[in-house]
Amino acid sequence: GDVNLDWTPYVVEYDRGRMFVVDERDNEEAAGLAYLGIAGQFIKEYVAPELNAVRIATYATKAAAANKVDVTITDSASAYAAVRACANKLANDGVPAERRVTFIDVTTKGLIDDMDSYKSKAALADLGTVIVVPDNSFATTCTLVDAGGYTLGGKYIRFITIDKAAVIQHLTHVAPKIVTPEMNQDMDAYKYGYRIVGIADVYKNKKNGIYVGQGSAVPVTEG
């Protein structure tokens, strides 16, 4: 058959920006640490977790229906059975272990570690690169809040294994901006702005490359 290349318009999932102001006198009294501390803390504690939550929820949503599995993990045996089912499914779908990246919560990883070492090593090896995350940090839906931050919904993700070849993950625009007090015409202060725009998607023909172990439902927040 023939192969055709067509361009398709695409709307980015993630476009966020924030501006901080640090008074120059406060910064001087803190020996320059006030400005540096805010910038570093913002990226580490807010930008990275939010971006990861959006990406993981997007991949979980777009995974093949057969690969979204409800799991009840209460002990080492149930944890082992859940990740073994994941590894078997991906292997049968032709996803090699070296292309797999797995995000797994602390409790599930701990239950696997508590098993005999040969069993735990075998289970984790088939998950590819393993990244341990805090419990209840990822869910199947993630909604950005205009005022900042995000809310999780759907079901908590106990673990998700991703074929690196299955996802489209790219930061199309990262723009940190620094305005010094000398250049700031509005006030005697540093201004630190940060904008980040990114794409997160799954190739339509590679939805079997994502496997989601879904846990309990995320509680609904009132107000």
N, C-alpha and C positions, 0 to 999 in steps of 0.2 A: 504493500500500500504506500500511499504518498504521505509525506510529513509536511505540514504547513506551520509557519511561525506567524502568530498574530499577537499584536499588542492589546492588552486589556487594561482599562483604567482601574486604579486601585486606590482605596481610601485607607489611610493609616489608622491603626487601632490606638496608637499612643501618641499624644501631643500635649505636653505639660510644660509650664513655665512658672518661675517664681523669682521674685526680687527681694533681696534683703538689704537693710541699711544698718551700718555700724558707725556710730559717732566716732570721729577721729580722736577726741579726748579719751573716750572709753577704751579705744584701741591702744592709745599710747600708754595709759595706765596699766593695761594688761600686757605691755611689752609686745604688742603685735599679735598676741594669741587670740584675741577676741574675733578678729576677722578670719584668721586661719581656722580657728576652731569651728566657727559656724559653717564655713564652706565644706570642710571635711566631714563634719557630723551630718550635714544635710544630705550629702551624696551617699554616705554609708548607711545611715539609719532611715532615710526616707526614699530617695530616688531608687536605689538598688532593690529594696524589698517590694516597692510598688510595681516596678517594671517586671520583676520576676513573677509577681502574683498575676499580673495581666497576661503575661506570656503563657504561664502554666494553665490558667483557666481557658485561654484560647485553644491551646493544644488539646486539652481534655474535652472541650466542647466539640471539636472537629474530628476527634478520633472515630474510628469505625464503631458502629453500635455494638458489635460483638466484642469489642475490646474495652467496653465500659462495664466493669464488673463490680457488683456490690460485694464487699468483703467484711467479715466479722472477725477481727483479730483480737484474741483474748489471751493467747499463750504462744509459746514457741512453735508448737505444732501447727496451729492455724496460720501463723505468720509464714512459716516455711511453705505450707501448702499454697498460700496466696501468691508468693513470689515465684514458686515453681510453676504454677499455672501460667503466670505471665511469661516466664522464660520459654516454656514449651510452646505457647501460642505464637510468640514472635519468631521462634526457630522454625516452626511449621510455615510461617508466612515469609520466610527467607530473609529475616533481619539478622545479620551476623552480630555476635556479641561485641566485637570491637567497635561497632557503630552505635551501641546503646549507651544512653546516659539516663541514670535513674535518680530521681529525687525521692527520698524516703524519710518518713518522720522519725523522730527520736525513739518513740516507744516501739515501733515496729522493728527498727534496726537493733534496738537493745534486746528484743525477744529473740531475734535471729542470732545475735552474738552470744546469748546464753546457752545455745545448743552446743553439742559436741563440735569441736573445732573443725573437723573434716566436713561436717554437714554445713556449718555456717559459711565456710570458705567456698564450698561448692555452690551454695545458693547465691552468694554475693557475686561470685565470678561470672555467673550467667546474666547478671544485671548490668554488666559493663562498668562504666565509670559511675561510682556511687557517691551521691552528695546528700549528707544528712541535714535535714531542716527541722526547725521546731515544730512540735505538734500543732495542728490546726492553723498552719501558716498558709496553706494553699487550699483552694476549693474549686469546684467545677464552674463557678461563675465569679466574676470580679467586676464591681461597678465603681468607676472613679467618681469622687465627690468634688464638685466644683471648688469648694473652699479648701480643698487639699485632703489627701488621704484616699482611702478606698474602703468598700465594704465587701465582704465575701458572702456568697450565697450558694444555693444548691446543696452539694454534699462535700464534706471535707475529703481531701485526697490523702490517703495513707501512703501511697506510693504511685509514681507515674514513671514509666520507662519510655524513652523517646529515641526513635531512630534519627540520628543527626541528618540523614539524607531525606527525611520526610518533612522537615520544617523549613519555612522561610523566616529567617530571623535576622533582621538588619536594622541598625540605627541609621536612619537617613539624614539626621541632622542633630548634632550635639553642639550647643553654643553657650559655653560659659562666658560671661561678660564681667569685666572688672572696671569700675570707674573709681579712680582715686579721688581723695578730697580736693586735690588741686584742679582736677578736671570737672568736678561736680559743681555745676552752677546753681544748684538748688539749696545745698546745705554743706556744712563742713563734715562730711562723712564719706566713708566707703560705701559704694553700692555694688552688690554682688548679684548678678542675674544668671539664671541657669535655665536653658530650654533644651528639651530633648524630644525628638520625634522618632518613632520606630514602627517597624512592620513586624507582625507575628502572624504566621499563617501556616497551614498544612497543605501540601500538594494533594490535589484531589485523588490522584492515583496511588497515594502512599498513606492513606488513612489507617491502614493496617499496621503501620509502623509506630503507632502510639498505643500504649496499653495503660489503662487507668484502674487502680484499685481504690474504689470509692468506699468511704466509711459512713459515719453518721451524718444526718442532715445538719446544716448550719442553722442555729437558732435565729428566728426572725427578730430583728431589732425594731422596737417601737419608737416612733417619733423621728 
